[in-house]
Amino acid sequence: MHYLFHFLLLILRNFLQLGDMSDKENGPPEGSAWAELKLPDLLFTDTIRELHAAIGKEWDSLQQSACQTAAGRAMWKHVVHDPVAGLLAGETHLKSFYDKINKDRLNNAREISGVILAVRTLWFDSKLEAALSSFNGGEAQVVLLGAGMDARAYRLSCLKESDVFEVDFPEVLQIKTSLLQAAMEPTNEYQHLRMTAKSLTRVAADIREHDWVEKLQKSGFLREKNTVWVLEGILYYLSHSQAMQVLKMIADNCCVTHTVLLADFMNKSSTMLSTSTFHFYSDWPDHLLPTLGFSDVKLSQIGDPDANFGLMHDPLNMFNKLRSLPRSVQTHPDDGTPCRRLYLVQASGSPR
Ligand SMILES: C[S@@+](CC[C@H](N)C(=O)[O-])C[C@H]1O[C@@H](n2cnc3c(N)ncnc32)[C@H](O)[C@@H]1O
């Protein structure tokens, strides 16, 4: 089971509004792009089949969450341009995501599964691009912690001057590399796929351990170089002390160089589901981060002007209802259900 996906579904279920649905409210594709699931042909070749079979057998649910988020991006391809998302997600995860979307559509749900993933991806893309341009075209490093099946190094042209580091478990990075290598072979569907980043280094590490920074540095990461840290869908899988350790380590870099942090945080209620395996939360990341050494913290909620991308016009959409309530409110006044929030946060710091 994929925790983030499960969380997204649960919060949707909890707040699900049934009734008339205008397709435009959640930004579904025009026409029938969701009417049928078209799997990439390459998924049916022996090499790719074997790699995905290994994922199904050998990866735990935490690692498989990487494929679930890729499936979400593949399903929302009308707004998220990720040409390899379907390949990296695999048939099982694509089919199960597709089934959820179909169910939501049949139920006339106001929010369609995956909309949070789509908005989150687009928010990280846009903030990453803005952060890199704030470095005035200088060279930069981008570190993706818990990179999973993230394909930004192949899809974002703003990374052309940046050295990208993907950090994840060795099993995840090995199979991801093999999938992409197989896809780019001369006769294959993705033969024209090219890296858009200046360089890409995969760093096998467990960020709960103390040696991950050392591993990053041994792989070429330079503390003194401008850096953007991308923590997308990762912090809440860590315990409180592990997450704080990671954030402190990043904050320490603010004294050395221009540092930008992009991260999503769950609030407490979001981690309190009975089935949840989420741990770390913060109700006030905008208060927490300055205590660690970050300045200039900006927090967005899904649906805010910089975090909706035209995907949620309906004021009755649960995200719009949620953000109309003060953040200190813990339960919905209408029905007493918990206010489950996902905060998108950017923070930065530089040597004085
Ligand atoms: C929900 S996925 C998100 C992947 C990617 N950031 C994205 O948004 O598509 C979480 C990823 O974090 C990785 N991860 C979780 N805990 C980790 C840890 N302690 N060290 C390294 N990677 C971790 C998982 O293997 C998985 O790839």
The ligand as an SDF file (V2000), in Angstrom:
LIG
                    3D

 27 29  0  0  0  0  0  0  0  0999 V2000
    6.3080    9.1090   -1.9870 C   0  0  0  0  0  0  0  0  0  0  0  0
    7.8280    8.7650   -2.7520 S   0  0  0  0  0  0  0  0  0  0  0  0
    8.2240   10.3450   -3.4230 C   0  0  0  0  0  0  0  0  0  0  0  0
    9.1940   10.2300   -4.5410 C   0  0  0  0  0  0  0  0  0  0  0  0
    9.4910   11.5520   -5.2630 C   0  0  0  0  0  0  0  0  0  0  0  0
   10.0250   12.5440   -4.4000 N   0  0  0  0  0  0  0  0  0  0  0  0
    8.2540   12.0560   -5.9470 C   0  0  0  0  0  0  0  0  0  0  0  0
    7.6430   13.0090   -5.4740 O   0  0  0  0  0  0  0  0  0  0  0  0
    7.8770   11.4580   -6.9550 O   0  0  0  0  0  0  0  0  0  0  0  0
    8.9550    8.6430   -1.3660 C   0  0  0  0  0  0  0  0  0  0  0  0
   10.3530    8.2380   -1.7710 C   0  0  0  0  0  0  0  0  0  0  0  0
   11.2100    8.4450   -0.6390 O   0  0  0  0  0  0  0  0  0  0  0  0
   12.1070    7.3580   -0.5450 C   0  0  0  0  0  0  0  0  0  0  0  0
   12.5250    7.2620    0.8470 N   0  0  0  0  0  0  0  0  0  0  0  0
   11.7240    7.0850    1.9200 C   0  0  0  0  0  0  0  0  0  0  0  0
   12.4500    7.0180    3.0500 N   0  0  0  0  0  0  0  0  0  0  0  0
   13.7350    7.1700    2.6690 C   0  0  0  0  0  0  0  0  0  0  0  0
   14.9590    7.1830    3.3750 C   0  0  0  0  0  0  0  0  0  0  0  0
   14.9920    7.0060    4.7090 N   0  0  0  0  0  0  0  0  0  0  0  0
   16.1130    7.3620    2.6930 N   0  0  0  0  0  0  0  0  0  0  0  0
   16.0760    7.5270    1.3500 C   0  0  0  0  0  0  0  0  0  0  0  0
   14.9430    7.5140    0.6160 N   0  0  0  0  0  0  0  0  0  0  0  0
   13.7840    7.3450    1.2730 C   0  0  0  0  0  0  0  0  0  0  0  0
   11.2970    6.1730   -1.0160 C   0  0  0  0  0  0  0  0  0  0  0  0
   12.1270    5.0930   -1.4130 O   0  0  0  0  0  0  0  0  0  0  0  0
   10.5170    6.7660   -2.1630 C   0  0  0  0  0  0  0  0  0  0  0  0
   11.2320    6.6920   -3.3480 O   0  0  0  0  0  0  0  0  0  0  0  0
  1  2  1  0
  2  3  1  0
  2 10  1  0
  3  4  1  0
  4  5  1  0
  5  6  1  0
  5  7  1  0
  7  8  2  0
  7  9  1  0
 10 11  1  0
 11 12  1  0
 11 26  1  0
 12 13  1  0
 13 14  1  0
 13 24  1  0
 14 15  1  0
 14 23  1  0
 15 16  2  0
 16 17  1  0
 17 18  1  0
 17 23  2  0
 18 19  1  0
 18 20  2  0
 20 21  1  0
 21 22  2  0
 22 23  1  0
 24 25  1  0
 24 26  1  0
 26 27  1  0
M  CHG  2   2   1   9  -1
M  END
$$$$
